[in-house]
Amino acid sequence: MDPAALKREYGRHLAFWGGIDTHRVLPTGSPAEVAATVKRMISTLGAGGGYVLASVHNIMAECRRRM
């Protein structure tokens, strides 16, 4: 789903929760990719309020912090 389209269509009527991908971004993305995704979701879904920053599902063991 397109977060920007969802925000435009429904952002006046509801709040969003999640948006941080636990399938690709968290387990396999670089720290820079994770940071970029977080910034993009805050900018897109958080514009004007109504957003809780969180993963889309439970964070699994594969999403360990990499050094």
mmCIF file as Biopython writes it, N, C-alpha, C and O atoms, coordinates in Angstrom:
data_model
#
loop_
_atom_site.group_PDB
_atom_site.id
_atom_site.type_symbol
_atom_site.label_atom_id
_atom_site.label_alt_id
_atom_site.label_comp_id
_atom_site.label_asym_id
_atom_site.label_entity_id
_atom_site.label_seq_id
_atom_site.pdbx_PDB_ins_code
_atom_site.Cartn_x
_atom_site.Cartn_y
_atom_site.Cartn_z
_atom_site.occupancy
_atom_site.B_iso_or_equiv
_atom_site.auth_seq_id
_atom_site.auth_asym_id
_atom_site.pdbx_PDB_model_num
ATOM 1   N N  . MET A ? 1  ? 0.840   -1.180  0.000  1.0 0.0 1  A 1 
ATOM 2   C CA . MET A ? 1  ? 0.000   0.000   0.000  1.0 0.0 1  A 1 
ATOM 3   C C  . MET A ? 1  ? 0.885   1.243   0.000  1.0 0.0 1  A 1 
ATOM 4   O O  . MET A ? 1  ? 1.996   1.230   0.532  1.0 0.0 1  A 1 
ATOM 5   N N  . ASP A ? 2  ? 0.392   2.283   -0.586 1.0 0.0 2  A 1 
ATOM 6   C CA . ASP A ? 2  ? 1.121   3.542   -0.691 1.0 0.0 2  A 1 
ATOM 7   C C  . ASP A ? 2  ? 0.800   4.421   0.522  1.0 0.0 2  A 1 
ATOM 8   O O  . ASP A ? 2  ? -0.319  4.921   0.639  1.0 0.0 2  A 1 
ATOM 9   N N  . PRO A ? 3  ? 1.769   4.615   1.425  1.0 0.0 3  A 1 
ATOM 10  C CA . PRO A ? 3  ? 1.499   5.412   2.631  1.0 0.0 3  A 1 
ATOM 11  C C  . PRO A ? 3  ? 1.036   6.835   2.327  1.0 0.0 3  A 1 
ATOM 12  O O  . PRO A ? 3  ? 0.159   7.358   3.015  1.0 0.0 3  A 1 
ATOM 13  N N  . ALA A ? 4  ? 1.611   7.460   1.313  1.0 0.0 4  A 1 
ATOM 14  C CA . ALA A ? 4  ? 1.211   8.832   0.979  1.0 0.0 4  A 1 
ATOM 15  C C  . ALA A ? 4  ? -0.248  8.883   0.525  1.0 0.0 4  A 1 
ATOM 16  O O  . ALA A ? 4  ? -0.991  9.787   0.911  1.0 0.0 4  A 1 
ATOM 17  N N  . ALA A ? 5  ? -0.651  7.927   -0.283 1.0 0.0 5  A 1 
ATOM 18  C CA . ALA A ? 5  ? -2.044  7.883   -0.744 1.0 0.0 5  A 1 
ATOM 19  C C  . ALA A ? 5  ? -2.996  7.620   0.419  1.0 0.0 5  A 1 
ATOM 20  O O  . ALA A ? 5  ? -4.064  8.227   0.503  1.0 0.0 5  A 1 
ATOM 21  N N  . LEU A ? 6  ? -2.610  6.722   1.306  1.0 0.0 6  A 1 
ATOM 22  C CA . LEU A ? 6  ? -3.448  6.440   2.479  1.0 0.0 6  A 1 
ATOM 23  C C  . LEU A ? 6  ? -3.596  7.684   3.352  1.0 0.0 6  A 1 
ATOM 24  O O  . LEU A ? 6  ? -4.690  7.987   3.826  1.0 0.0 6  A 1 
ATOM 25  N N  . LYS A ? 7  ? -2.503  8.396   3.562  1.0 0.0 7  A 1 
ATOM 26  C CA . LYS A ? 7  ? -2.554  9.616   4.373  1.0 0.0 7  A 1 
ATOM 27  C C  . LYS A ? 7  ? -3.454  10.660  3.724  1.0 0.0 7  A 1 
ATOM 28  O O  . LYS A ? 7  ? -4.262  11.296  4.401  1.0 0.0 7  A 1 
ATOM 29  N N  . ARG A ? 8  ? -3.318  10.835  2.419  1.0 0.0 8  A 1 
ATOM 30  C CA . ARG A ? 8  ? -4.177  11.805  1.705  1.0 0.0 8  A 1 
ATOM 31  C C  . ARG A ? 8  ? -5.646  11.416  1.814  1.0 0.0 8  A 1 
ATOM 32  O O  . ARG A ? 8  ? -6.500  12.261  2.082  1.0 0.0 8  A 1 
ATOM 33  N N  . GLU A ? 9  ? -5.932  10.151  1.608  1.0 0.0 9  A 1 
ATOM 34  C CA . GLU A ? 9  ? -7.320  9.688   1.561  1.0 0.0 9  A 1 
ATOM 35  C C  . GLU A ? 9  ? -7.978  9.622   2.945  1.0 0.0 9  A 1 
ATOM 36  O O  . GLU A ? 9  ? -9.136  10.010  3.101  1.0 0.0 9  A 1 
ATOM 37  N N  . TYR A ? 10 ? -7.243  9.133   3.945  1.0 0.0 10 A 1 
ATOM 38  C CA . TYR A ? 10 ? -7.864  8.838   5.237  1.0 0.0 10 A 1 
ATOM 39  C C  . TYR A ? 10 ? -7.280  9.599   6.416  1.0 0.0 10 A 1 
ATOM 40  O O  . TYR A ? 10 ? -7.786  9.482   7.532  1.0 0.0 10 A 1 
ATOM 41  N N  . GLY A ? 11 ? -6.232  10.373  6.195  1.0 0.0 11 A 1 
ATOM 42  C CA . GLY A ? 11 ? -5.540  11.034  7.284  1.0 0.0 11 A 1 
ATOM 43  C C  . GLY A ? 11 ? -6.379  11.979  8.118  1.0 0.0 11 A 1 
ATOM 44  O O  . GLY A ? 11 ? -6.056  12.226  9.280  1.0 0.0 11 A 1 
ATOM 45  N N  . ARG A ? 12 ? -7.445  12.511  7.552  1.0 0.0 12 A 1 
ATOM 46  C CA . ARG A ? 12 ? -8.344  13.397  8.299  1.0 0.0 12 A 1 
ATOM 47  C C  . ARG A ? 12 ? -9.212  12.619  9.277  1.0 0.0 12 A 1 
ATOM 48  O O  . ARG A ? 12 ? -9.724  13.183  10.244 1.0 0.0 12 A 1 
ATOM 49  N N  . HIS A ? 13 ? -9.378  11.312  9.024  1.0 0.0 13 A 1 
ATOM 50  C CA . HIS A ? 13 ? -10.356 10.528  9.769  1.0 0.0 13 A 1 
ATOM 51  C C  . HIS A ? 13 ? -9.775  9.499   10.725 1.0 0.0 13 A 1 
ATOM 52  O O  . HIS A ? 13 ? -10.482 9.007   11.604 1.0 0.0 13 A 1 
ATOM 53  N N  . LEU A ? 14 ? -8.517  9.173   10.568 1.0 0.0 14 A 1 
ATOM 54  C CA . LEU A ? 14 ? -7.934  8.157   11.444 1.0 0.0 14 A 1 
ATOM 55  C C  . LEU A ? 14 ? -6.450  8.357   11.626 1.0 0.0 14 A 1 
ATOM 56  O O  . LEU A ? 14 ? -5.810  9.102   10.884 1.0 0.0 14 A 1 
ATOM 57  N N  . ALA A ? 15 ? -5.908  7.681   12.627 1.0 0.0 15 A 1 
ATOM 58  C CA . ALA A ? 15 ? -4.468  7.729   12.891 1.0 0.0 15 A 1 
ATOM 59  C C  . ALA A ? 15 ? -3.832  6.460   12.322 1.0 0.0 15 A 1 
ATOM 60  O O  . ALA A ? 15 ? -4.490  5.429   12.182 1.0 0.0 15 A 1 
ATOM 61  N N  . PHE A ? 16 ? -2.560  6.554   12.000 1.0 0.0 16 A 1 
ATOM 62  C CA . PHE A ? 16 ? -1.820  5.417   11.453 1.0 0.0 16 A 1 
ATOM 63  C C  . PHE A ? 16 ? -0.843  4.895   12.493 1.0 0.0 16 A 1 
ATOM 64  O O  . PHE A ? 16 ? -0.294  5.654   13.292 1.0 0.0 16 A 1 
ATOM 65  N N  . TRP A ? 17 ? -0.638  3.591   12.468 1.0 0.0 17 A 1 
ATOM 66  C CA . TRP A ? 17 ? 0.276   2.925   13.385 1.0 0.0 17 A 1 
ATOM 67  C C  . TRP A ? 17 ? 1.129   1.975   12.567 1.0 0.0 17 A 1 
ATOM 68  O O  . TRP A ? 17 ? 0.587   1.145   11.838 1.0 0.0 17 A 1 
ATOM 69  N N  . GLY A ? 18 ? 2.435   2.071   12.665 1.0 0.0 18 A 1 
ATOM 70  C CA . GLY A ? 18 ? 3.312   1.122   11.977 1.0 0.0 18 A 1 
ATOM 71  C C  . GLY A ? 18 ? 4.028   1.741   10.803 1.0 0.0 18 A 1 
ATOM 72  O O  . GLY A ? 18 ? 4.359   2.926   10.811 1.0 0.0 18 A 1 
ATOM 73  N N  . GLY A ? 19 ? 4.264   0.933   9.799  1.0 0.0 19 A 1 
ATOM 74  C CA . GLY A ? 19 ? 4.899   1.412   8.574  1.0 0.0 19 A 1 
ATOM 75  C C  . GLY A ? 19 ? 6.356   1.030   8.424  1.0 0.0 19 A 1 
ATOM 76  O O  . GLY A ? 19 ? 6.928   1.211   7.349  1.0 0.0 19 A 1 
ATOM 77  N N  . ILE A ? 20 ? 6.980   0.501   9.481  1.0 0.0 20 A 1 
ATOM 78  C CA . ILE A ? 20 ? 8.382   0.105   9.376  1.0 0.0 20 A 1 
ATOM 79  C C  . ILE A ? 20 ? 8.417   -1.387  9.055  1.0 0.0 20 A 1 
ATOM 80  O O  . ILE A ? 20 ? 8.017   -2.216  9.872  1.0 0.0 20 A 1 
ATOM 81  N N  . ASP A ? 21 ? 8.890   -1.712  7.884  1.0 0.0 21 A 1 
ATOM 82  C CA . ASP A ? 21 ? 8.868   -3.065  7.318  1.0 0.0 21 A 1 
ATOM 83  C C  . ASP A ? 21 ? 9.719   -4.063  8.117  1.0 0.0 21 A 1 
ATOM 84  O O  . ASP A ? 21 ? 10.926  -3.874  8.267  1.0 0.0 21 A 1 
ATOM 85  N N  . THR A ? 22 ? 9.086   -5.119  8.625  1.0 0.0 22 A 1 
ATOM 86  C CA . THR A ? 22 ? 9.812   -6.160  9.363  1.0 0.0 22 A 1 
ATOM 87  C C  . THR A ? 22 ? 10.200  -7.336  8.473  1.0 0.0 22 A 1 
ATOM 88  O O  . THR A ? 22 ? 10.844  -8.275  8.941  1.0 0.0 22 A 1 
ATOM 89  N N  . HIS A ? 23 ? 9.821   -7.301  7.211  1.0 0.0 23 A 1 
ATOM 90  C CA . HIS A ? 23 ? 10.156  -8.398  6.294  1.0 0.0 23 A 1 
ATOM 91  C C  . HIS A ? 23 ? 11.480  -8.149  5.578  1.0 0.0 23 A 1 
ATOM 92  O O  . HIS A ? 23 ? 12.277  -9.070  5.398  1.0 0.0 23 A 1 
ATOM 93  N N  . ARG A ? 24 ? 11.715  -6.889  5.167  1.0 0.0 24 A 1 
ATOM 94  C CA . ARG A ? 24 ? 12.944  -6.592  4.439  1.0 0.0 24 A 1 
ATOM 95  C C  . ARG A ? 24 ? 13.810  -5.556  5.152  1.0 0.0 24 A 1 
ATOM 96  O O  . ARG A ? 24 ? 14.999  -5.790  5.371  1.0 0.0 24 A 1 
ATOM 97  N N  . VAL A ? 25 ? 13.240  -4.439  5.506  1.0 0.0 25 A 1 
ATOM 98  C CA . VAL A ? 25 ? 14.039  -3.322  6.013  1.0 0.0 25 A 1 
ATOM 99  C C  . VAL A ? 25 ? 14.730  -3.650  7.335  1.0 0.0 25 A 1 
ATOM 100 O O  . VAL A ? 25 ? 15.951  -3.526  7.430  1.0 0.0 25 A 1 
ATOM 101 N N  . LEU A ? 26 ? 13.989  -4.061  8.345  1.0 0.0 26 A 1 
ATOM 102 C CA . LEU A ? 26 ? 14.619  -4.301  9.642  1.0 0.0 26 A 1 
ATOM 103 C C  . LEU A ? 26 ? 15.589  -5.485  9.646  1.0 0.0 26 A 1 
ATOM 104 O O  . LEU A ? 26 ? 16.687  -5.347  10.185 1.0 0.0 26 A 1 
ATOM 105 N N  . PRO A ? 27 ? 15.237  -6.642  9.072  1.0 0.0 27 A 1 
ATOM 106 C CA . PRO A ? 27 ? 16.187  -7.753  9.155  1.0 0.0 27 A 1 
ATOM 107 C C  . PRO A ? 27 ? 17.367  -7.669  8.189  1.0 0.0 27 A 1 
ATOM 108 O O  . PRO A ? 27 ? 18.431  -8.209  8.492  1.0 0.0 27 A 1 
ATOM 109 N N  . THR A ? 28 ? 17.219  -7.014  7.043  1.0 0.0 28 A 1 
ATOM 110 C CA . THR A ? 28 ? 18.299  -7.046  6.048  1.0 0.0 28 A 1 
ATOM 111 C C  . THR A ? 28 ? 18.828  -5.680  5.648  1.0 0.0 28 A 1 
ATOM 112 O O  . THR A ? 28 ? 19.880  -5.594  5.014  1.0 0.0 28 A 1 
ATOM 113 N N  . GLY A ? 29 ? 18.133  -4.621  5.999  1.0 0.0 29 A 1 
ATOM 114 C CA . GLY A ? 29 ? 18.569  -3.283  5.600  1.0 0.0 29 A 1 
ATOM 115 C C  . GLY A ? 29 ? 19.755  -2.806  6.415  1.0 0.0 29 A 1 
ATOM 116 O O  . GLY A ? 29 ? 19.955  -3.221  7.557  1.0 0.0 29 A 1 
ATOM 117 N N  . SER A ? 30 ? 20.522  -1.944  5.819  1.0 0.0 30 A 1 
ATOM 118 C CA . SER A ? 30 ? 21.638  -1.325  6.528  1.0 0.0 30 A 1 
ATOM 119 C C  . SER A ? 30 ? 21.075  -0.323  7.539  1.0 0.0 30 A 1 
ATOM 120 O O  . SER A ? 30 ? 19.914  0.071   7.432  1.0 0.0 30 A 1 
ATOM 121 N N  . PRO A ? 31 ? 21.880  0.088   8.511  1.0 0.0 31 A 1 
ATOM 122 C CA . PRO A ? 31 ? 21.412  1.132   9.430  1.0 0.0 31 A 1 
ATOM 123 C C  . PRO A ? 31 ? 20.939  2.386   8.690  1.0 0.0 31 A 1 
ATOM 124 O O  . PRO A ? 31 ? 19.980  3.033   9.112  1.0 0.0 31 A 1 
ATOM 125 N N  . ALA A ? 32 ? 21.604  2.726   7.597  1.0 0.0 32 A 1 
ATOM 126 C CA . ALA A ? 32 ? 21.189  3.899   6.813  1.0 0.0 32 A 1 
ATOM 127 C C  . ALA A ? 32 ? 19.822  3.678   6.162  1.0 0.0 32 A 1 
ATOM 128 O O  . ALA A ? 32 ? 19.009  4.601   6.108  1.0 0.0 32 A 1 
ATOM 129 N N  . GLU A ? 33 ? 19.561  2.465   5.669  1.0 0.0 33 A 1 
ATOM 130 C CA . GLU A ? 33 ? 18.253  2.162   5.066  1.0 0.0 33 A 1 
ATOM 131 C C  . GLU A ? 33 ? 17.142  2.208   6.107  1.0 0.0 33 A 1 
ATOM 132 O O  . GLU A ? 33 ? 16.050  2.713   5.844  1.0 0.0 33 A 1 
ATOM 133 N N  . VAL A ? 34 ? 17.429  1.678   7.286  1.0 0.0 34 A 1 
ATOM 134 C CA . VAL A ? 34 ? 16.436  1.717   8.366  1.0 0.0 34 A 1 
ATOM 135 C C  . VAL A ? 34 ? 16.144  3.176   8.733  1.0 0.0 34 A 1 
ATOM 136 O O  . VAL A ? 34 ? 14.983  3.563   8.864  1.0 0.0 34 A 1 
ATOM 137 N N  . ALA A ? 35 ? 17.189  3.976   8.898  1.0 0.0 35 A 1 
ATOM 138 C CA . ALA A ? 35 ? 17.011  5.386   9.243  1.0 0.0 35 A 1 
ATOM 139 C C  . ALA A ? 35 ? 16.220  6.127   8.170  1.0 0.0 35 A 1 
ATOM 140 O O  . ALA A ? 35 ? 15.350  6.938   8.487  1.0 0.0 35 A 1 
ATOM 141 N N  . ALA A ? 36 ? 16.517  5.854   6.909  1.0 0.0 36 A 1 
ATOM 142 C CA . ALA A ? 36 ? 15.799  6.511   5.807  1.0 0.0 36 A 1 
ATOM 143 C C  . ALA A ? 36 ? 14.324  6.127   5.804  1.0 0.0 36 A 1 
ATOM 144 O O  . ALA A ? 36 ? 13.460  6.970   5.563  1.0 0.0 36 A 1 
ATOM 145 N N  . THR A ? 37 ? 14.038  4.863   6.070  1.0 0.0 37 A 1 
ATOM 146 C CA . THR A ? 37 ? 12.646  4.405   6.121  1.0 0.0 37 A 1 
ATOM 147 C C  . THR A ? 37 ? 11.909  5.078   7.261  1.0 0.0 37 A 1 
ATOM 148 O O  . THR A ? 37 ? 10.779  5.535   7.084  1.0 0.0 37 A 1 
ATOM 149 N N  . VAL A ? 38 ? 12.530  5.144   8.423  1.0 0.0 38 A 1 
ATOM 150 C CA . VAL A ? 38 ? 11.913  5.794   9.578  1.0 0.0 38 A 1 
ATOM 151 C C  . VAL A ? 38 ? 11.633  7.264   9.270  1.0 0.0 38 A 1 
ATOM 152 O O  . VAL A ? 38 ? 10.536  7.754   9.540  1.0 0.0 38 A 1 
ATOM 153 N N  . LYS A ? 39 ? 12.600  7.960   8.717  1.0 0.0 39 A 1 
ATOM 154 C CA . LYS A ? 39 ? 12.416  9.370   8.372  1.0 0.0 39 A 1 
ATOM 155 C C  . LYS A ? 39 ? 11.301  9.554   7.346  1.0 0.0 39 A 1 
ATOM 156 O O  . LYS A ? 39 ? 10.502  10.484  7.451  1.0 0.0 39 A 1 
ATOM 157 N N  . ARG A ? 40 ? 11.250  8.660   6.349  1.0 0.0 40 A 1 
ATOM 158 C CA . ARG A ? 40 ? 10.209  8.753   5.317  1.0 0.0 40 A 1 
ATOM 159 C C  . ARG A ? 40 ? 8.821   8.536   5.905  1.0 0.0 40 A 1 
ATOM 160 O O  . ARG A ? 40 ? 7.886   9.254   5.551  1.0 0.0 40 A 1 
ATOM 161 N N  . MET A ? 41 ? 8.671   7.560   6.797  1.0 0.0 41 A 1 
ATOM 162 C CA . MET A ? 41 ? 7.361   7.292   7.401  1.0 0.0 41 A 1 
ATOM 163 C C  . MET A ? 41 ? 6.930   8.443   8.309  1.0 0.0 41 A 1 
ATOM 164 O O  . MET A ? 41 ? 5.758   8.820   8.321  1.0 0.0 41 A 1 
ATOM 165 N N  . ILE A ? 42 ? 7.875   9.000   9.069  1.0 0.0 42 A 1 
ATOM 166 C CA . ILE A ? 42 ? 7.533   10.147  9.912  1.0 0.0 42 A 1 
ATOM 167 C C  . ILE A ? 42 ? 7.086   11.318  9.049  1.0 0.0 42 A 1 
ATOM 168 O O  . ILE A ? 42 ? 6.095   11.980  9.358  1.0 0.0 42 A 1 
ATOM 169 N N  . SER A ? 43 ? 7.809   11.571  7.975  1.0 0.0 43 A 1 
ATOM 170 C CA . SER A ? 43 ? 7.475   12.676  7.077  1.0 0.0 43 A 1 
ATOM 171 C C  . SER A ? 43 ? 6.130   12.451  6.384  1.0 0.0 43 A 1 
ATOM 172 O O  . SER A ? 43 ? 5.314   13.367  6.279  1.0 0.0 43 A 1 
ATOM 173 N N  . THR A ? 44 ? 5.913   11.231  5.918  1.0 0.0 44 A 1 
ATOM 174 C CA . THR A ? 44 ? 4.709   10.924  5.136  1.0 0.0 44 A 1 
ATOM 175 C C  . THR A ? 44 ? 3.476   10.762  6.018  1.0 0.0 44 A 1 
ATOM 176 O O  . THR A ? 44 ? 2.484   11.468  5.842  1.0 0.0 44 A 1 
ATOM 177 N N  . LEU A ? 45 ? 3.540   9.842   6.955  1.0 0.0 45 A 1 
ATOM 178 C CA . LEU A ? 45 ? 2.363   9.542   7.775  1.0 0.0 45 A 1 
ATOM 179 C C  . LEU A ? 45 ? 2.200   10.488  8.953  1.0 0.0 45 A 1 
ATOM 180 O O  . LEU A ? 45 ? 1.097   10.652  9.474  1.0 0.0 45 A 1 
ATOM 181 N N  . GLY A ? 46 ? 3.297   11.112  9.375  1.0 0.0 46 A 1 
ATOM 182 C CA . GLY A ? 46 ? 3.233   11.994  10.529 1.0 0.0 46 A 1 
ATOM 183 C C  . GLY A ? 46 ? 2.886   13.435  10.206 1.0 0.0 46 A 1 
ATOM 184 O O  . GLY A ? 46 ? 2.671   14.239  11.113 1.0 0.0 46 A 1 
ATOM 185 N N  . ALA A ? 47 ? 2.828   13.767  8.941  1.0 0.0 47 A 1 
ATOM 186 C CA . ALA A ? 47 ? 2.507   15.149  8.555  1.0 0.0 47 A 1 
ATOM 187 C C  . ALA A ? 47 ? 1.156   15.556  9.137  1.0 0.0 47 A 1 
ATOM 188 O O  . ALA A ? 47 ? 0.133   14.949  8.820  1.0 0.0 47 A 1 
ATOM 189 N N  . GLY A ? 48 ? 1.153   16.568  9.975  1.0 0.0 48 A 1 
ATOM 190 C CA . GLY A ? 48 ? -0.099  17.038  10.560 1.0 0.0 48 A 1 
ATOM 191 C C  . GLY A ? 48 ? -0.566  16.216  11.749 1.0 0.0 48 A 1 
ATOM 192 O O  . GLY A ? 48 ? -1.658  16.450  12.265 1.0 0.0 48 A 1 
ATOM 193 N N  . GLY A ? 49 ? 0.228   15.269  12.188 1.0 0.0 49 A 1 
ATOM 194 C CA . GLY A ? 49 ? -0.147  14.429  13.337 1.0 0.0 49 A 1 
ATOM 195 C C  . GLY A ? 49 ? -0.859  13.157  12.911 1.0 0.0 49 A 1 
ATOM 196 O O  . GLY A ? 49 ? -1.044  12.902  11.722 1.0 0.0 49 A 1 
ATOM 197 N N  . GLY A ? 50 ? -1.249  12.378  13.880 1.0 0.0 50 A 1 
ATOM 198 C CA . GLY A ? 50 ? -1.996  11.151  13.604 1.0 0.0 50 A 1 
ATOM 199 C C  . GLY A ? 50 ? -1.135  9.978   13.190 1.0 0.0 50 A 1 
ATOM 200 O O  . GLY A ? 50 ? -1.551  9.175   12.354 1.0 0.0 50 A 1 
ATOM 201 N N  . TYR A ? 51 ? 0.081   9.856   13.768 1.0 0.0 51 A 1 
ATOM 202 C CA . TYR A ? 51 ? 0.939   8.730   13.421 1.0 0.0 51 A 1 
ATOM 203 C C  . TYR A ? 51 ? 1.685   8.231   14.650 1.0 0.0 51 A 1 
ATOM 204 O O  . TYR A ? 51 ? 2.252   9.016   15.410 1.0 0.0 51 A 1 
ATOM 205 N N  . VAL A ? 52 ? 1.676   6.908   14.834 1.0 0.0 52 A 1 
ATOM 206 C CA . VAL A ? 52 ? 2.462   6.253   15.872 1.0 0.0 52 A 1 
ATOM 207 C C  . VAL A ? 52 ? 3.549   5.461   15.167 1.0 0.0 52 A 1 
ATOM 208 O O  . VAL A ? 52 ? 3.255   4.496   14.461 1.0 0.0 52 A 1 
ATOM 209 N N  . LEU A ? 53 ? 4.799   5.858   15.350 1.0 0.0 53 A 1 
ATOM 210 C CA . LEU A ? 53 ? 5.930   5.184   14.718 1.0 0.0 53 A 1 
ATOM 211 C C  . LEU A ? 53 ? 6.111   3.820   15.358 1.0 0.0 53 A 1 
ATOM 212 O O  . LEU A ? 53 ? 6.298   3.714   16.570 1.0 0.0 53 A 1 
ATOM 213 N N  . ALA A ? 54 ? 6.055   2.772   14.536 1.0 0.0 54 A 1 
ATOM 214 C CA . ALA A ? 54 ? 6.197   1.400   15.023 1.0 0.0 54 A 1 
ATOM 215 C C  . ALA A ? 54 ? 6.474   0.492   13.830 1.0 0.0 54 A 1 
ATOM 216 O O  . ALA A ? 54 ? 6.332   0.897   12.676 1.0 0.0 54 A 1 
ATOM 217 N N  . SER A ? 55 ? 6.868   -0.736  14.128 1.0 0.0 55 A 1 
ATOM 218 C CA . SER A ? 55 ? 7.016   -1.722  13.063 1.0 0.0 55 A 1 
ATOM 219 C C  . SER A ? 55 ? 5.633   -2.165  12.610 1.0 0.0 55 A 1 
ATOM 220 O O  . SER A ? 55 ? 4.646   -1.948  13.313 1.0 0.0 55 A 1 
ATOM 221 N N  . VAL A ? 56 ? 5.558   -2.787  11.436 1.0 0.0 56 A 1 
ATOM 222 C CA . VAL A ? 56 ? 4.260   -3.227  10.931 1.0 0.0 56 A 1 
ATOM 223 C C  . VAL A ? 56 ? 3.748   -4.464  11.671 1.0 0.0 56 A 1 
ATOM 224 O O  . VAL A ? 56 ? 2.540   -4.692  11.733 1.0 0.0 56 A 1 
ATOM 225 N N  . HIS A ? 57 ? 4.647   -5.252  12.225 1.0 0.0 57 A 1 
ATOM 226 C CA . HIS A ? 57 ? 4.309   -6.450  12.997 1.0 0.0 57 A 1 
ATOM 227 C C  . HIS A ? 57 ? 5.284   -6.551  14.156 1.0 0.0 57 A 1 
ATOM 228 O O  . HIS A ? 57 ? 6.093   -5.648  14.369 1.0 0.0 57 A 1 
ATOM 229 N N  . ASN A ? 58 ? 5.217   -7.635  14.903 1.0 0.0 58 A 1 
ATOM 230 C CA . ASN A ? 58 ? 6.200   -7.860  15.960 1.0 0.0 58 A 1 
ATOM 231 C C  . ASN A ? 58 ? 7.593   -7.922  15.349 1.0 0.0 58 A 1 
ATOM 232 O O  . ASN A ? 58 ? 7.765   -8.417  14.235 1.0 0.0 58 A 1 
ATOM 233 N N  . ILE A ? 59 ? 8.567   -7.431  16.063 1.0 0.0 59 A 1 
ATOM 234 C CA . ILE A ? 59 ? 9.947   -7.482  15.584 1.0 0.0 59 A 1 
ATOM 235 C C  . ILE A ? 59 ? 10.511  -8.853  15.922 1.0 0.0 59 A 1 
ATOM 236 O O  . ILE A ? 59 ? 10.592  -9.231  17.090 1.0 0.0 59 A 1 
ATOM 237 N N  . MET A ? 60 ? 10.897  -9.586  14.900 1.0 0.0 60 A 1 
ATOM 238 C CA . MET A ? 60 ? 11.373  -10.947 15.065 1.0 0.0 60 A 1 
ATOM 239 C C  . MET A ? 60 ? 12.870  -10.985 15.391 1.0 0.0 60 A 1 
ATOM 240 O O  . MET A ? 60 ? 13.569  -9.979  15.275 1.0 0.0 60 A 1 
ATOM 241 N N  . ALA A ? 61 ? 13.347  -12.164 15.801 1.0 0.0 61 A 1 
ATOM 242 C CA . ALA A ? 61 ? 14.747  -12.346 16.187 1.0 0.0 61 A 1 
ATOM 243 C C  . ALA A ? 61 ? 15.708  -11.995 15.056 1.0 0.0 61 A 1 
ATOM 244 O O  . ALA A ? 61 ? 16.843  -11.599 15.323 1.0 0.0 61 A 1 
ATOM 245 N N  . GLU A ? 62 ? 15.284  -12.129 13.806 1.0 0.0 62 A 1 
ATOM 246 C CA . GLU A ? 62 ? 16.144  -11.839 12.656 1.0 0.0 62 A 1 
ATOM 247 C C  . GLU A ? 62 ? 16.504  -10.350 12.579 1.0 0.0 62 A 1 
ATOM 248 O O  . GLU A ? 62 ? 17.399  -9.965  11.826 1.0 0.0 62 A 1 
ATOM 249 N N  . CYS A ? 63 ? 15.825  -9.537  13.337 1.0 0.0 63 A 1 
ATOM 250 C CA . CYS A ? 63 ? 16.028  -8.095  13.280 1.0 0.0 63 A 1 
ATOM 251 C C  . CYS A ? 63 ? 17.004  -7.608  14.349 1.0 0.0 63 A 1 
ATOM 252 O O  . CYS A ? 63 ? 16.884  -6.491  14.853 1.0 0.0 63 A 1 
ATOM 253 N N  . ARG A ? 64 ? 17.960  -8.450  14.684 1.0 0.0 64 A 1 
ATOM 254 C CA . ARG A ? 64 ? 18.973  -8.054  15.671 1.0 0.0 64 A 1 
ATOM 255 C C  . ARG A ? 64 ? 19.746  -6.852  15.173 1.0 0.0 64 A 1 
ATOM 256 O O  . ARG A ? 64 ? 19.932  -6.652  13.973 1.0 0.0 64 A 1 
ATOM 257 N N  . ARG A ? 65 ? 20.183  -6.069  16.120 1.0 0.0 65 A 1 
ATOM 258 C CA . ARG A ? 65 ? 21.000  -4.908  15.764 1.0 0.0 65 A 1 
ATOM 259 C C  . ARG A ? 65 ? 22.338  -5.374  15.221 1.0 0.0 65 A 1 
ATOM 260 O O  . ARG A ? 65 ? 23.027  -6.180  15.846 1.0 0.0 65 A 1 
ATOM 261 N N  . ARG A ? 66 ? 22.695  -4.869  14.069 1.0 0.0 66 A 1 
ATOM 262 C CA . ARG A ? 66 ? 23.988  -5.209  13.468 1.0 0.0 66 A 1 
ATOM 263 C C  . ARG A ? 66 ? 24.980  -4.103  13.746 1.0 0.0 66 A 1 
ATOM 264 O O  . ARG A ? 66 ? 24.623  -2.924  13.731 1.0 0.0 66 A 1 
ATOM 265 N N  . MET A ? 67 ? 26.186  -4.462  13.991 1.0 0.0 67 A 1 
ATOM 266 C CA . MET A ? 67 ? 27.244  -3.488  14.266 1.0 0.0 67 A 1 
ATOM 267 C C  . MET A ? 67 ? 27.976  -3.152  12.993 1.0 0.0 67 A 1 
ATOM 268 O O  . MET A ? 67 ? 28.907  -2.347  13.010 1.0 0.0 67 A 1 
#
